[in-house]
Amino acid sequence: MAYYGEVTVGTPPQRFVVLYDTGSGNLIVPGSECNGLASRMHEQFRESQSDTVLPYICGMVNGRTSNRMKITFGTGHIHGKCLEDETCVGGLCTSAGFIAATQMSKHPFSHFKFDGIMGLGLSSLARSKGFSIMHSSLLSTCSSSQFSRSEE
């Protein structure tokens, strides 16, 4: 069983259908720089169409900061560009790091019906805490009225 949902990224919002994944911590969507079959089959994040997008440092490569990275999965891989932008799930929004894929392996990504992956795992599974929706200020924007609690 898999759980899908909608997430928006950018200002104005660009909509993506994502797989909610508790085994990872990053938001990954196809980027407009990605020309492969897998990314052409899905919605792509268009940097030039967002008024709020910012470059984001992924980490260090050969002793220098880099905004590019590669993630390998069990059956495929992506290369991507790290960005920061307004990210919304279910009406709750925060500024968060994400990965706009610049290359996606044909297998398995061309077979998926969803556009990207929204990692809901612990922040230790994300590239850094800035990429973790679960660690972001998204949760602090939730009011207690958005959750129900049983007093049993």
N, C-alpha and C positions, 0 to 999 in steps of 0.2 A: 504494500500500500504506500502511496506517495501523497503528500500534501502540497498543493499549489496555491498561489495567491498572487495578488497584484501589489506591486511596489512602484512608486514613482520616484524619479531622480531628476533633479534640476529645477530651474525656474525659467520659463514655465515648465510644469511637470511633464516628463516623458514616461510613458507607462510601459511596464514590463511584467510579464507573467513569469514568476520565479518558483522554483522548487524550494520549499522550506526544508533545510537540511540541518539536523541537530548534530551531525558529525563533522561540521566545518564551521568556520567563524567569519568568512569573508562574503561580501556581496560581489558577485561577478556577473556582468552583463556584456553582451557583445558591443564593441565600440565601432564607430564609423570608419576607423582605420583598418578594420578587419575585412578582408576581401574574400576569404575562403568560403566554400560551400556552406559549412556549418553556420557561419555568422550571417551570410546572406539570406538564410532561411528564417531568420528571426529579427525582431525589432533590434535596432542598434542605437546606442547612446550617441547623440550628436553634440559634441562639446561646443561647437559654434552656436548652437541654439539655446544654450543655457547662460543666463546672466550671472549665475552664482558659482559656477565651476571654478575650482582652484587646482593647481598642481599639488601633488602630495608625494612625499618621499616614502618609498617602500622600505628602504634600508640601505645597506652598504654593499657595493660590488667592487672588488679589487681596491678597497680602501677609500672609495669615493661614494658619496650619496647617489642614489639612483631612484628614478621614478618608474622604472620598468622591472618586471619580475616574471618568473615562470612558476606555474603550479602544476605538479604532476598528480594525476588521479590514478586509480587502479587500472583504468582502461583508456586513458587519454590524457591530454595536457592542454593548457592554455598559456599563451604569453600575453602579458597585459601591461597597461599603463595605469599607474595609480593616480587617482583623482579624489577630490573632496567636493561634495555638493549636498544640497538639501535632499534628504531621503525620507520618504513618507511610507508608512505602513498603517493601513486602517485609520487614517486621519491623524495619526501621531507622527510628528516630523522632527528631524534633527539634522545637523550638519555632520556628515560621516564620511570616512574614507571608503572607497570602493575600487574595484578593478574593472576597467573597460578593456575587454579582450581585444588584442590586436592580431592574434592568431589562435585558432581553435582547431584541435585535431578533428578530422572528419568523423572518426569513431570515438566516442559515442555521440558527440554533440549534434550531428546532423540527423540523428534519429529521435531527438527529444522534441516534445511538443511545447515545452516551456522555453523562454528566452534565456534565463539565467538561473543562478543559484543564490539563495539567501541563506548564508550560514547563521544559524541560531545557537551554535555551540558556545561553550565557554570562551572567554577572551584568549585563553591560552591556545586555542585552535585557530585564531585569526593571525594575520600577518603582524599586527600590533594592536594594542587596545583601541587605537583610533579607527580601526577597521571593524571592530566588534559592535554590532548593533546592540547586543545584549549588555555591553559595557558602556554604551554611549549615553548621552543625556536623554535619549528617547524614553528610557524607563523613568527618568526623573520628571518627565513632562506628564506622566500619567497621574491622574487624580484618583483618589480612593474610590470615587463614584464610578470609575471605569472598570472596576473589578468587584465581584461579589464575594462575600465571605459567609460561610455557614457558621452559625453560633451554636452548633450541636454539641 
